Structure formats: C-alpha cells, structure tokens
Amino acid sequence: MGRLVKFLVYVVCLGAVALIGYAYLGPFFGVDFSAPQTEQRLPVVLDAD
C-alpha cells in the first residue's frame, strides 16, 4: 500500500511539473493560450418607472 501511495505522489508531482513546463514552453512551440479578443455589444433594457 505504501508503494502505491509513493507511486501516486511521484506521478502527481511529475504531472504538475509537466503542466508547468507546457504552460511556460508552449508559446515557443506555436501554442497560443491567449483569449480571443472580440468586442460584444448587447442591448440592455432598464425597467424604470
């Protein structure tokens, strides 16, 4: 049981390092993480008496 827990801890740590590395190195390999920049205009109807 201890081996399994130790293995899972190693896998989680390795996954976290891989995710952080992908986030930092992704733009060098052509991955774009920026949100799309589009303007949206929606009409708002105020119900004022």
C-alpha positions in Angstrom: 0.0 0.0 0.0 2.9 2.3 0.8 4.4 1.7 -2.6 1.2 2.6 -4.3 0.9 5.9 -2.4 4.5 6.7 -3.1 4.0 6.0 -6.8 0.9 8.2 -7.0 2.7 11.0 -5.3 5.5 10.7 -7.9 3.0 10.7 -10.8 1.2 13.7 -9.4 4.5 15.6 -9.0 5.6 14.7 -12.5 2.3 15.7 -13.9 2.5 19.1 -12.2 6.0 19.7 -13.5 4.9 18.7 -17.0 1.9 21.0 -16.8 4.0 24.0 -15.7 6.6 23.2 -18.3 3.9 23.1 -21.0 2.5 26.4 -19.8 5.9 28.1 -20.0 7.3 26.4 -23.1 4.0 26.1 -25.1 4.3 29.5 -26.9 7.8 28.6 -28.2 6.2 25.6 -30.0 3.3 27.6 -31.5 0.6 27.0 -28.9 -1.5 30.2 -28.3 -3.0 30.5 -24.8 -4.5 34.0 -25.2 -8.2 34.5 -25.1 -9.9 35.7 -28.3 -10.3 39.5 -28.4 -13.7 40.3 -29.7 -16.0 43.1 -28.7 -19.5 42.2 -27.8 -22.3 44.8 -27.6 -25.6 43.7 -26.1 -28.7 45.9 -25.7 -29.9 46.4 -22.1 -33.5 47.3 -21.3 -33.9 49.0 -18.0 -37.4 48.8 -16.5 -37.5 52.2 -14.7 -40.8 53.8 -13.6 
